């Protein structure tokens, strides 16, 4: 069979049912094979959206997300989505077409060195040189993308290779001598961790996105229940423990809550779980504050341990395997006094009223109205922090955002992917007027598939977070504004998507009810004061 | 900033060198030299990388290198238990000094590999210090060109890299 057909067969072997993509000249053989296959192809309106949709799909389904683009501009458009997935450790397999093998290097039409361009933000990449290798490469790509610390893997396939005939057989197993992720924790270190926990008086868990990637929420819950240790989380760790839990203290970081950040500096033992201790989560904590703090760092990527913060007890492995081992050996820590102290601190969440819509109130109200398994996809900027701080943490993966790369325009295409992964769950895309306009074209995809996504647009005619930085650094002078925004309601109407503009808190209730009841996409445009603060 | 010599086994395929060197530039690690060639197993190449950095940098370099799928194994070579060698080709302007240059070449047990009417080309193998010493002696005569391979190294004794433990956390 043709290698392109073999490729599709491999995808089926990997249980792929949905791919996101955009065709072009040098990927046509693959599209022809795709057309004849049972795999659903979602045509996005620009390739970056394909990568973001695959990202949303991967996060919600727990599977590897797949996206496809053509050579040259198709491939370069995917780049931001690939970097975004890399920073947030999301498993993707990205397939790109390439010019004919014999033409590579001659700068022919739509040629670009995409494996070279993406080298520093793919987990691995392949430029296929022999069609016969395709089954092995696909098998390896899915394995590499989804195991260890997940991430994007790119496969670049020249068009003559797609067309070549091969004998198809799908490998049963993978053996890559240079890639053997450590899953099980080191017994000696586990013993030391258990001892350190037993000796601590003010222990604290810092949970990150790694817990969600490991699908270890219930193992974490069991660990918290048994030990009584309170928990804070990073932006990527939102949803690791339900907000309702009495050990839950909230989000840390630049835009985190005071109580959660305070807990960090008051603790005597910090247990990092699936956290890379990134600057936005950790920026404010001085080395001095950590002088007498012991640190246990659990992560599947050994390179993250000791990279941004020193640690006494490194524990390389999968949180899903390590946590139950520790839970089994550890005994309850008397944290009553510690919890009492922490409960004395408040999580300040001021809500000054402006006469327009208060975005914090809007998210809280929406959070109360949404089902327990609803998914919120936040964009980047103020809307992201309004959403992260006010959307209740629920069990299961329910909050999606671009944490590491901070990619504006992520929300809408990621919500598309989320809806395809879980058509029965409510999906809300929260955006600002800046980010919405970066992915407006995806209204086309949403209309085509009549995806029931509630779009909540906070329109403050500003890039709100940039506006805040400008006022702080340059004294209330603004380099940019978006006051010539289009009429977003009319714009959605052009795609037959209904919408309501809300300019007062009192109208929110009805608008959300209508949006959530509506069968299909719906826009709720909330008019927000340009001076509304992030915190 | 200490100097460290890493010996790295990698898959012998295109793109590997770019991945390894790209990692160094991207993360801002200092690299003194890198040499690479095929090993006893044609599917495996071995790189000798000389880096500068403190313990933190060195640990990060090892860990980040290890994350590359094509990297099979990394060991750090102890200078006291390893043979370090570099090869240099030096084209020296002879002028009227042909005899004295040849004398120095002999003392250093280097080899003259090409003779021309105005130059001599010398092949010199040794550790870095030996090559530097030779170069400083040649300088007064006038060095036309130098090319160096960068350090390549092997552990002394019966131990083989493939039987050693891969670099691991704890």
Boltz contact constraints between the chains, C-beta under 6 A:
constraints:
  - contact:
      token1: [A, 119]
      token2: [B, 22]
      max_distance: 6.0
  - contact:
      token1: [A, 120]
      token2: [B, 26]
      max_distance: 6.0
  - contact:
      token1: [A, 124]
      token2: [B, 69]
      max_distance: 6.0
  - contact:
      token1: [A, 177]
      token2: [B, 72]
      max_distance: 6.0
  - contact:
      token1: [A, 178]
      token2: [B, 69]
      max_distance: 6.0
  - contact:
      token1: [A, 178]
      token2: [B, 70]
      max_distance: 6.0
  - contact:
      token1: [A, 178]
      token2: [B, 71]
      max_distance: 6.0
  - contact:
      token1: [A, 178]
      token2: [B, 72]
      max_distance: 6.0
  - contact:
      token1: [A, 179]
      token2: [B, 69]
      max_distance: 6.0
  - contact:
      token1: [A, 186]
      token2: [B, 170]
      max_distance: 6.0
  - contact:
      token1: [A, 189]
      token2: [B, 170]
      max_distance: 6.0
  - contact:
      token1: [A, 302]
      token2: [B, 63]
      max_distance: 6.0
  - contact:
      token1: [A, 302]
      token2: [B, 169]
      max_distance: 6.0
  - contact:
      token1: [A, 303]
      token2: [B, 63]
      max_distance: 6.0
  - contact:
      token1: [A, 303]
      token2: [B, 64]
      max_distance: 6.0
  - contact:
      token1: [A, 303]
      token2: [B, 67]
      max_distance: 6.0
  - contact:
      token1: [A, 314]
      token2: [B, 169]
      max_distance: 6.0
  - contact:
      token1: [A, 314]
      token2: [B, 170]
      max_distance: 6.0
  - contact:
      token1: [A, 316]
      token2: [B, 169]
      max_distance: 6.0
